[in-house]
Amino acid sequence: MSISMYRLTVPVFQRGLATLKNYLDKAEAYANEKGIDPNELVTARLAPDMLPLSGQYQRASDTAKLAVARLTATEAPKFEDSETTIAELRERIVKTEAYLATIAPEALEGTETNEVTIAPGGNKMTFRGDEYVTTFALPNFYFHVATAHAILRNQGAPVGKIDYLGRFS
């Protein structure tokens, strides 16, 4: 039995976005407890040449919406990468979730064999749809979710492994 492209993408991205929202709640609570401006966490980064927390959220959002759009040969909504506050990051995640909620399972039927071409950094790559999801889109998405986790943890916010994995019902 195979897994549908819908189940491999939309619910997985939705779960990761929920994790990112949880991180924002924890970051705000931590900042309030420590008496620091929570928006200072938005500019925190692990290394000088890495994107800050805001960039991790932007890239995770972009990866989720663009993956679905590329598979279905449709346009994803465009968001400016201008978030500077926790509230703005939260709103970006909400908008990404709203877009994903419009994707019907039927829209992704058969997309495992669609050709997807991307050119990150000018490096053109072409994948079959299922290979694109499993070897590029999902690893890229989770790289940014994990890096957001690491940034907040590095700043002292109490995020742990169960926050990354999410709650199972």
N, C-alpha and C positions, 0 to 999 in steps of 0.2 A: 504494500500500500504506500502510495506517495503522499507527501504533504503538499497542500495547495500553495501556490505563490502568495495568495492572500494571507494565509496563516503564517507564512514565513516572513511576511513583511509588516503589514498594518498592525496586528496585535503586538508584535515584537517591538516595533517602534513606539506604540502607545505605552507599553510597559516601561520602556526606557525613559520616555518623556515624563511619566509619572514619578520615576526615580529622581529625575532632575527637579521636578517641582518639590518633592520632599526635601531635597538638598537645600532649596531656597528657604523653606520653612525652618530647617535646622540652622542655616546660616543666619537668618534674622534673629532667631531665638538666642543663638550664641552671641551675636553682636550686642543684643540688648542686655544680656546677662553680664557681659564684659564691659559694657559702657563704651563701645566703639561704634562708629558709623557703619552700618551694615553695607552701605554702598562701597566702602573701601575694599570689601571682599571681591567686588565685581572686577577690580583691576589687578587682583592678586594673580601671580603666575608662579610656576615651578622653577623656571629658568628664564633668563633675560631674552632668549631667542624663541621662547614658546608663547603661544597665544595666552592672554589672560582668561580668567573665568568667563567673561562675557564672550570671548571668541570660541570657547568650548561649547557654550550653549548655542551660539549662532551656527557653528558647524554641525552640531548634532541635529538641530532643527533643519538645516539645509539638506543634510544627508537623508533624513526621513522623507521629507517632501519631494526631493529630487529623485530619489530612488523609485518611488511610486510613479511619478510623472514620466520618468525615462522608460520604465517598463510599459506604461500604457500609451506612450507617445502623445502625452498631453502636456499642458503648461501647468507648472506649479506656481502657487502665489509667490510673489517676490517680496522679501522683507529687507528693509535697510538694515545694515549692520551698525546700528547707532545706539544700542542699548548701553546705558551707563548706570542703571539702578537695578536693584533686585526686582522692583515692581515691573520695570520694562522687560527684564528677562522672563518673569512670570507670564507677562502678556504675550511674549513671543511664543512661549511653549503652548499657551492656550490657543493661539491662532494656528499653530502647527497641528495641535490635536483636533481642532475644528476642521481643518482641511482633510486630515486623515479620516475623520468620521464621515466624510462625503464619499469615500471610496467604497464601492460595492464589491463584494467578493467576485462577482462576475466580470468586473473590469480587469481583473488580473488573470482570468482564465486563459491559458494558452501562452502566457507571456514568458514562460520558462524557455521558449525557443526564440523569442524575439532577440534581435541584435541590438545591443546597447553599446554606444560608442561615447567615450568620455575623453577629456584631454586635460587632466590636472597638471598644472605647471607646464602646459604645452606638450606633455607626453601623451600622445594619442593611444588609447587602448580600446579594443573591441572585445566584447564578451557575449556569450549566450546569456539570456535573461537569468537563468538559475545560477550560472557561474558569477554573474555580476553581483547578485544578492549575497551569495555565500562567501565569495572571496574578496569582495570590495566593499559593498554598501554596509553590510552588517559589521564587519571588522572596523570600518571607519567610524560608524555610528558609536560602537562601544568603546573605541579608543577615546572619543571625546567625552562620553559619559564617565569613563574611568578616570580621565584626566581631570574632569570637574571634581570628582570625588577626591582625587589626590591633592588638588589645590586647596580645597576646603579643609581637608585633614591636616595639610601642612600649615594652614593658618590657625589650627587649633579647634576647628569646629568638630563637634562629636558625631561624625559620620562613621559608620562601621560597615562591615561586610553585609549584614542583613539589610542595611539601607541600600546598598548597591544591588543586591539580589532581589529586593522587594519582598513583600509578604505573600505567602502562598495561602490560597483559601481552599 
